[in-house]
Amino acid sequence: MAIQALRGTTDLFGDDARRWAAVEHHVKRLCRAHGYGEIRTPVIEDAALFLRTLGETTDIVQKEMFRFEDRGGHDIVLRPEGTASVVRAYLEHNLHKTIGFAKLFYLGPMFRAERPQAGRLRQFHQYGVEAIGSYSPWIDVEVILLCLDILNACGVTETTVWLSSMGCREDQQRSAAQLRERLASQRAKLCQECQKRFDKNVFRVLDCQNPSCHGIAWGAITGSPFLLCGNCEAHFTAVRQGLGQNGVAFDDTQVFARGLDYYTQTVFEVRAKGLGAQDAVAAGGRYNHLVEDLGGPALGAVGFAAGIERILMAQGAVPAPVERPKRHGVYLAVAQPALIGRAFQQVTQLRAQGVQVLMDYDGKSLKAQLREADKAGCKFVAILGEKELEQGAITLKDLDAQSQETVAVEKFAESVGKRTGHACH
Ligand code: HAM
């Protein structure tokens, strides 16, 4: 039987690869414009990093990590998310001492052994930002605005922002006690796992896939499940005001559970129209204890991550006009297969000048080569034939202008370079 890609993984090519590259382009452009610099961290990390940060009762840690022992006996995980890695790198490279407040963005594959379904993959790709070293509510506002700016640039405009505050650690303890009280009378009806969650981390009961637990847990929540102290209430008000002043509509009446334990205060999710059950395209929030939990100083931090596959799905649900790319580059067509070697030399010279150039190596007919040039979107077609070479010339056609001229062989690379502006797009 033919070998196929693993379930929950995808191959990327053609139009999807083009749309993907456009998403990456907008991410890099807008993150840089907002003052975020790129960081790339390894795909494999010490398992302890995620065990210590994501929460031992979370689904990710309990069931979804691709975890293995390497030959040296090290406990290794394929990263399920980027925040913990970025904070580890921030501390490992002493950025808290050298730059203090750091604004970083990343792009790359993440891995979760979830049950695959539309929009839920085992290898998926996120871009995200992390602003580490500030407690200011303005950073929360900046991060949410940046998140929406990128989605808008990608054509994902029909979105809803769900906004909430989980309070500080003390607030979370009080809120957990309240939820336990509300659930206490139905505790015996919860599944075994949820009974454990009830004691250890009661909010994780909200993640249970078992319909009975789900009904009991969500039924116990009326109004906001989080009790906020004065300081957290003021922070949340400032975030809401900042978003309002900058024209961001949000819904702060929805109750939703983030699947990671490190959050404090602001949490948000951006849901996109037409995605079905997995409709969160982006999500994030504040994590004011993560730096400290990883051995660093007490520093506030906030960030978000978005799933690129879900963005492509959301684009598909509300089709964006596909721009036909501008013609660019050169196709060097060979009239006789015997001239492939000569043509290859020209191609090498052009490539050395940064000109994007294609040619055929298989002796296709001239007509087939011209068709290929058109399909590839080339702006110029150069034709190299015996007759032309005898006269020391190459014919150059401009497919946009529908014009044609003859260029001296020895000047060919230089003159094409000039016409294309040495352009390799
Ligand atoms: P998350 O909510 O787990 O948060 O993931 C963020 C986004 O990644 C989701 O909204 C979704 O678009 C995408 N995503 C997650 N799991 C999958 C999957 N199995 N298949 C496809 N897409 C998926 C985080 O990862 C946090 N690190 C976000 C953050 C950054 N919080 C603060 N800073």
Residues whose N, C-alpha, C, O or C-beta is under 5 A from the ligand:
A	BS01	HAM	E81 G82 T83 R112 E114 G119 R120 L121 F124 Q126 G128 V129 A280 V281 A282 A283 G284 G285 G303 F304 A305 A306 G307 R310
